[in-house]
Amino acid sequence: MTKRQSKSKRPANKPANSRAKQQTTQELELFDRFTVLPIAAEFNSRAIIYLTLAGTLVSTISFGSLPPFFMVLVVFCLIYPLAARYFSLPLRHRYPKHVGYGLVIFDAFFTGAMISAMGAPIEPSILILIMANASFIVIGQTTAYLLCLIFFAAGAAIVYHLHPTFERVEASLITILIAGFGTGMYVAITAYYTNQSARRLKAARLEMYKQNEKYRTLSRKLSKYLSPQVWENIFRGKQDVKLETKRKRLVIFFSDIKGFSQLSEQMEAEALTALINTYLTEMSKIVMKHGGTIDKFIGDAIMVFFGDPETKGVKKDAEACVAMAIEMRKHMKVLRQRWKAQGIQHPLEIRMGINTGYCTVGNFGAETRMDYTLLGKEVNLASRLESSADSGEILISYETYSLVQDRILCREKGQIKAKGFSRPIPVYQVVDFRKDLGARRSFTELDLEGFSMSLDMEKVKDYEKDRILDTLEKVKTSLIQKNITG
């Protein structure tokens, strides 16, 4: 590696190191913020217990109940709390739980040993045991609490075994007063730190609530830039935000307003913006009602797909997409009346194209800027169908027609030549749901093996009626006269 290369890499490392140091600092600040108070409370509580033990030991020694060499334990009781805090604090950053458990277990063992060594005087033993038991309970786990009791009993048992001539002694008044004073101080210190912890916890909860509200508000704002289905999957952890794609059979929808370019030349920018925003808002509501995923808005054009991130099956996805298109077409009548009242005389019509096929769907772009969309020739065909449609017309491909024909009436419209496709594409025009046609049905079709008929009354010319009737009469006569078997 050359010097120039090595120099060019140094600036790249510095921000990474800086970010790492900043993260470490934040973690330490967070650790200190929420653990300094419990550590201080633990240290002061331990110090009071050991000072109480030291005081009762001195009192017991002074009255001759213990030999003078037990003064060594008095010195230990005075030094140990400070030494434990000093030497254990660095380890708490890495092993906070283990260090805390270890110290409390040692406290349990030592306290049991000292009570046994002093001859287990009733009043001081009860008071010291109250303090020790409170320290055990603070651990917060039943297993750890039981372990502390076991070590407490073990300490007492070991000392009793080393001194088989054990005799219970009566505590002097001064010993009881020392133990009582220590217990009182312990309760006061514990109450103080409990109050401080409660206040900190309340402040932390309030701060957390404010942060959550801030993130919720930000989340709601950012969700406007993504399809709700995609956003929900990301938010729930079902979908990762990384460059990856998959192949899926989808139903693709395109629409735009025919004549919108001419209208944009006649209207002021503010009025045109209000019009297009109203149109897109109304159409988006219909898309969401039918479960479509909005891919993008391109001016007045809308791109929607069904079948991802969630699908009900390609047939139901196709039916939902066509149902959406039919409702959009009907809703345009409402919008045209609204626009007419606003002085827009030029009638605006929507045209739509729908295709079904396998596409590549997922996150495209760069690591820093992604777009959840789909690619493939089936997408292009849906766009070509939309551009080939007339005003108010919904054109669908044969693949879509085959999925919806049993519920939705469609008319065959021949073939179109689409750019990028070598062969002509058969297309179908969506009429309406069969159940909604009723007695006003103008389209009749029957497709059987050996017989096929398609009659569109709206397209029949007057001069063709006689010819059609003659044909039907001949077919009727042939069917009556022919002896059909099978």
Stockholm file with secondary structure:
# STOCKHOLM 1.0

chainA/1-486         MTKRQSKSKRPANKPANSRAKQQTTQELELFDRFTVLPIAAEFNSRAIIYLTLAGTLVSTISFGSLPPFFMVLVVFCLIYPLAARYFSLPLRHRYPKHVGYGLVIFDAFFTGAMISAMGAPIEPSILILIMANASFIVIGQTTAYLLCLIFFAAGAAIVYHLHPTFERVEASLITILIAGFGTGMYVAITAYYTNQSARRLKAARLEMYKQNEKYRTLSRKLSKYLSPQVWENIFRGKQDVKLETKRKRLVIFFSDIKGFSQLSEQMEAEALTALINTYLTEMSKIVMKHGGTIDKFIGDAIMVFFGDPETKGVKKDAEACVAMAIEMRKHMKVLRQRWKAQGIQHPLEIRMGINTGYCTVGNFGAETRMDYTLLGKEVNLASRLESSADSGEILISYETYSLVQDRILCREKGQIKAKGFSRPIPVYQVVDFRKDLGARRSFTELDLEGFSMSLDMEKVKDYEKDRILDTLEKVKTSLIQKNITG
#=GR chainA/1-486 SS CCHHHHHHHHHHHHHHHHHHHHHHHHHHHHHHHHHHHHHHHHHHHHHHHHHHHHHHHHHHHHTTSSCGGGHHHHHHHHHHHHHHHHHHHHHHTTCHHHHHHHHHHHHHHHHHHHHHHTTCCHHHHHHHHHHHHHHHHHTCCHHHHHHHHHHHHHHHHHHHHHCTTCCCCCCCHHHHHHHHHHHHHHHHHHHHHHHHHHHHHHHHHHHHHHHHHHHHHHHHHHHTTSCHHHHHHHHTTSSCCSSCEEEEEEEEEEEEEETHHHHHHHSCHHHHHHHHHHHHHHHHHHHHHTTCEEEEEETTEEEEEESSSSCSCHHHHHHHHHHHHHHHHHHHHHHHHHHHHTTCCSCCEEEEEEEEEEEEEEEEEETTEEEEEEESHHHHHHHHHHHHCCTTCEEEEHHHHHHHTTTEEEEEEEEECCTTCSSCEEEEEEEEEHHHHGGGCCEEEEEETTEEEEEETTTCCGGGHHHHHHHHHHHHHHHHHSCCCC
#=GC SS_cons         CCHHHHHHHHHHHHHHHHHHHHHHHHHHHHHHHHHHHHHHHHHHHHHHHHHHHHHHHHHHHHTTSSCGGGHHHHHHHHHHHHHHHHHHHHHHTTCHHHHHHHHHHHHHHHHHHHHHHTTCCHHHHHHHHHHHHHHHHHTCCHHHHHHHHHHHHHHHHHHHHHCTTCCCCCCCHHHHHHHHHHHHHHHHHHHHHHHHHHHHHHHHHHHHHHHHHHHHHHHHHHHTTSCHHHHHHHHTTSSCCSSCEEEEEEEEEEEEEETHHHHHHHSCHHHHHHHHHHHHHHHHHHHHHTTCEEEEEETTEEEEEESSSSCSCHHHHHHHHHHHHHHHHHHHHHHHHHHHHTTCCSCCEEEEEEEEEEEEEEEEEETTEEEEEEESHHHHHHHHHHHHCCTTCEEEEHHHHHHHTTTEEEEEEEEECCTTCSSCEEEEEEEEEHHHHGGGCCEEEEEETTEEEEEETTTCCGGGHHHHHHHHHHHHHHHHHSCCCC
//
